[in-house]
Amino acid sequence: MDVWVGGVSFRDRFSRLFELSLLEGVSVFDMHLLGWEMEGATWSWRRRLFAWEKEQVWELRLLLHNVTL
């Protein structure tokens, strides 16, 4: 929910992913501990993602790759 990159929170920038996540209250640090590689536990969804939602996951993963904790 905090602003990490680009002047807007990940929650706002990726609101659809936030709504679909089973871990919507988890911090970025905790997501990192769970693993944000493609098969990591961070990516737990309420349902299967549509193609455009998967593209958002890739975009988010690219942004997270540049985050230093």
Contact map, one row per residue, 1 for C-alpha under 8 A:
111000001111000000000000001000000000000000000000000000000000000000000
111100011100000000000000000000000000000000000000000000000000000000000
111111111100000000000000000000000000000000000000000000000000000000000
011111111100000000000000000000000000000000000000000000000000000000100
001111111000000000000000000000000000000000000000000000000000001000000
001111110000000000000000000000000000000000000000000000000000000000000
001111111000000000000000000000000000000000000000000000000000000000000
011111111101100000000000000000000000000000000000000000000000000000000
111110111111100000000000000000000000000000000000000000000000000000000
111100011111111000000000000000000000000000000000000000000001000000000
100000001111111001000000000000000000000000000000000000000000000000000
100000011111111000000000000000000000000000000000000000000000000000000
000000011111111000000000000000000000000000000000000000000000000000000
000000000111111111000000000000000000000000000000000000010001000000000
000000000111111111100000000000000000000000000000000000000000000000000
000000000000011111110000000000000000000000000000000010000000000000000
000000000000011111111000000000000000000000000000000010011000000000000
000000000010011111111001000000000000000000000000000000000000000000000
000000000000001111111001000000000000000000000000000000000000000000000
000000000000000111111101000000000000000000001110000000000000000000000
000000000000000011111111000000000000000000111100000000000000000000000
000000000000000000011111000000000000000000011100000000000000000000000
000000000000000000001111110000000000000001010000000000000000000000000
000000000000000001111111110000000000000000000000000000000000000000000
000000000000000000000011111000000000000000000000000000000000000000000
000000000000000000000011111101100000000000000000000000000000000000000
100000000000000000000000111111100000000000000000000000000000000000000
000000000000000000000000011111110000000000000000000000000000000000000
000000000000000000000000001111111000000000000000000000000000000000001
000000000000000000000000011111111100000000000000000000000000000000000
000000000000000000000000011111111111000001000000000000000000000000000
000000000000000000000000000111111111000001000000000000000000000000000
000000000000000000000000000011111110000000000000000000000000000000000
000000000000000000000000000001111111000111000000000000000000000000000
000000000000000000000000000000111111101111000000000000000000000000000
000000000000000000000000000000110111111111100000000000000000100000000
000000000000000000000000000000000011111100000000000000000000100000000
000000000000000000000000000000000001111100100000000000000000000000000
000000000000000000000000000000000011111110100000000000000000000000000
000000000000000000000000000000000111111111100000000000000000000000000
000000000000000000000000000000000111001111110000000000000000000000000
000000000000000000000010000000110111000111110000000000000000000000000
000000000000000000001000000000000001011111111000000000000000000000000
000000000000000000001110000000000000000011111100000000000000000000000
000000000000000000011100000000000000000000111111100000000000000000000
000000000000000000011100000000000000000000011111000000000000000000000
000000000000000000010000000000000000000000001111100000000000000000000
000000000000000000000000000000000000000000001111110000000000000000000
000000000000000000000000000000000000000000001011111111000000000000000
000000000000000000000000000000000000000000000001111111000000000000000
000000000000000000000000000000000000000000000000111111100000000000000
000000000000000000000000000000000000000000000000111111110000000000000
000000000000000110000000000000000000000000000000111111111000000000000
000000000000000000000000000000000000000000000000111111111100000000000
000000000000000000000000000000000000000000000000001111111110000000000
000000000000010010000000000000000000000000000000000111111111000000000
000000000000000010000000000000000000000000000000000011111111100000000
000000000000000000000000000000000000000000000000000001111111110000000
000000000000000000000000000000000000000000000000000000111111111000000
000000000100010000000000000000000000000000000000000000011111111100000
000000000000000000000000000000000001100000000000000000001111111110000
000000000000000000000000000000000000000000000000000000000111111111000
000010000000000000000000000000000000000000000000000000000011111111100
000000000000000000000000000000000000000000000000000000000001111111100
000000000000000000000000000000000000000000000000000000000000111111100
000000000000000000000000000000000000000000000000000000000000011111110
000100000000000000000000000000000000000000000000000000000000001111111
000000000000000000000000000000000000000000000000000000000000000001111
000000000000000000000000000010000000000000000000000000000000000000111
